Amino acid sequence: MSARTAIGKSSREGYRKVVDLDAYVTENIDFELVNLVYLRASFINGCNYCVDAHSTDLIKSGVPVRKVTAVSTWEESTLFTDRERLAFELTDAVTHIAGGVSDGLWDRGRTGFGEKGLGDLILAIGTINLWNRIAIPTHLPVPPLD
C-alpha cells in the first residue's frame, strides 16, 4: 500500500493542532501508561502505523516485550496493574463509543485517576483515535525494519 496524502502538509494548521493536543496529553500522563493506551486503541482500530510506533516506543523505553504484546489480550493477562487495567477498560469503552461509557466505569475512572487525570486520559484516548483515523485512510507507512 502506498501513502496517499500528507495531511501534515496539505492541512498544516489543523494537523498542528492535533500535534499540540498529543503533546499536552503526553506531557500530563505517564509515558508508559499513555503509550499502553495508545497501543490498545490502535489494536482495536487496526492502525498498523500506530501499533508499530507505540509498541516500538514502549520496548525501547524498557517495557518487557511480553507486556507490550499482552496489550491485545489485556483482560486475560496478569501483567498489568489495576490502574493500567482501568485505563484499558476506559480505552475500550471510548474507542467502541457506540455503547457509551457506563456511569460505573466513569465513577471508577474518576476514583482511580482523579478528575483531571480522567479528563486527560479521555483526551489521550480521543487523540489516539484521531491519529488512527489520520494514519489509516492516508496509508501512513511503517518505517522499514532496522
N, C-alpha and C positions, 0 to 999 in steps of 0.2 A: 504494500500500500504506500503510495507516495503522499507526502504532505500536501495539503490544499493551500489555504491562505495563511499568512502570518498575521493573526489578529493584532499582535503587538505592534505591527507596523501599520496595518490598514485602519485600525481603530485605537490608535495610540492613547488618547485621553482616557477612554473607558477602560482599556487594559491596565493603564497605570493605576486607576482606582482599585482594581482587583488586586494588583501587586501591593498597594498600600494596605488594603484590608488584610491580606495574607501576612504582611509584616506586623500589623497590630496583633493578630492572634498568636503568631509565633513568638512574639516578644512577651506575651502575657500568659502563655500556657507552657508548662514544662516541655522541653524538646521531645523527650521520648513519648509522652502522652499525646501531644498534638500529632506527631508522626504516626503513632499507632492508630489514632482516629482517622487521619488522612488515608492510611493504608486500608483500613477497614471499609471506609466509604468507597474507595477506589476498587476494591474487590467486588463490592455489591454492584457498582456501576459498570464494571468491566473495562476500566480505563487502564490499558496496558502501560501507557507512558507514566501515569501516576503510581501504579503498583511498582513499577521498576524504580522510579525515583525515590519513593518513600521507603521501600524495603532496602534499597542500597544505602540511603542515609542512615537508617537505623542500624544496619550491620556495621557500617563504617564507624558509627559512634560507640560501638561495643555491645550492642544488644545481641544476645545469642541468636543465631540463625533459627534454632528451634522455636524461640519465642516469636520471631518475625513470621515464620511460616504458619504458626498456630493462630495467627490473627484471623485466618479464613475460617477456622473452626473454634473460635474463642469460647463458645458455650460449652464445649466438651473438654476444654483444656484447663489444667490446674496451674498453668504458668503465669497467670495474670492476677494482679492484686484486686481487691474488691473495688477500688477506685477505677482501675482500668476496665473492669467488667461493667461497671455502671456507665462509664464513658462509651463503651461499645454498645450497650443497650440503648443509650440515647442516640448514638450514631445510626444504629439500625432503624430506630423509630423515625428519626428525622429524614433519613435518606429514603425510606419507604413511607413517605409522608401521607399517603392516601389514608392510612389508618390513624393518623394523628399521633400525638404523644399523650398517653393517659395521664390523668391527674396524679395517680400514684407514682408513676415514673418521674413526672415533673417534681413532685414533692421530695422524692428520694434524691433527685439531682440537685435540688436546692440545698438539702441537708448535707449531701456529700461534697458539693463544690462551693457552697455559699451563693448568694445572689449574683455577685459579679462574676464569679467563676463559672456559674451555669450560663450566664449571658455570653461570656467569652467562648465557652465550649459550643454553644449553639451557633455563634458566629463562625467558629472554626469549621463546624460540620457544614454549614452553608457555604463557606468559602471553598472547601474541597469539592463539594458537589458542583459548584460553579466551575472550578478548574477542570473537573471531569467533563463538564458539558462544553468546555472550550477545546480540550485535548481530543476527545473522541470524534466529533464531527470534522475537525481540521486534520485528522490523522497525524497528530503530533508524533514524530518518530522517536523511538527509543534510541539512545546512543549505542554505538556498537560496543561489544564486549571488549574489555581491556586486554 
